[in-house]
Amino acid sequence: MTRFIVLVFFVLVANSLSSQCVLQDTGFPAEANNFKVADLAGPNGQTFVACQSGPITSISIKMDATNIYNGLMNLWITDGIVLDYHLLPVYQVWNVTAPITGVQTINLNVLYDVVAGNTYTFGISADGVGSPVIDGNIPNLYPAGGAIINSGAGGSIRTDANCTFSVTIGSSAIPTLSQWGLMICGILLLILGVLGVRRMSWTQQSGKWEVYSIKK
C-alpha cells in the first residue's frame, strides 16, 4: 500500500517536471560549413526560436579551420531580431581556448530566460585585435532563424544561411501540485497515517493499557 501511495504521489508531480531542450541546425556540428562568417566589419550572430521556456545555459558555435583568433570574445543575447545588438551591453566575455577551430561552448555565468516560441538573437565578436571566423551553411539548415552579418556596419540577416550553432535551454519548471493534487495527496497521506497508527486501549480483563494495531 505504501508503495502505491508513493507511486501516485510521483505521478502527481511528474507532469510539472521538464528537461532541457537543445536547438541547433540539422547538421550540427558535422556539416558542409560552406558559409564563412568573419568578424571584419562587425559582430556576427544568429537568430533562433526558443524550443521551451526556461533559462539558456550554454551556446555553442563552430569556429572555422581558417580561424586564427585565440583570446577573449564578447557575447550578446537579446530578445527579438536585433541587427544592431552590438549597441547593447555585452552579456558575457568568454575565452576562445585551444583548439581555436572546432566547437566552442559558452557556459553562461548568468542564465538568460526565454519563452517557448519567441525569437531571440545572439552574437559574438572579438574583444581585441583579430577576426574570428565562424562556420555556417548555405542553404539554411535552421529555417526558424538566420545568420546576422556585420552588426553595426550595415548589418543584415541572411535567411538563406545559418551559423553553425547550438543553444541549450534548461527547465524552469518547479514541481508543484494543483488544488486537486493537494487534496488527493492529503487523502493519501491520511490513509498512510491511519494504516500505520497504533493506539492504546484499556482492557477490563487485564486491567491495564495495551498497545494494538488497527490492522487486527
Protein Blocks (a to p, Z undefined) as FASTA:
>chain_A
ZZmmmmmmmmmmmmmpccddddddfklcbdfklaccddfkbccddddddfbgcddfbdcd
dddfklcbdcdddddddehjdfklmmpccfbdcdddddfedjdddddfbdcdddehiacd
dddddfbecddddddddddfblkbccdehehiapacdfkbccddddddddfbdcdddfkl
mmmmmmmmmmmmmmmpccddddfklopacdddfkZZ
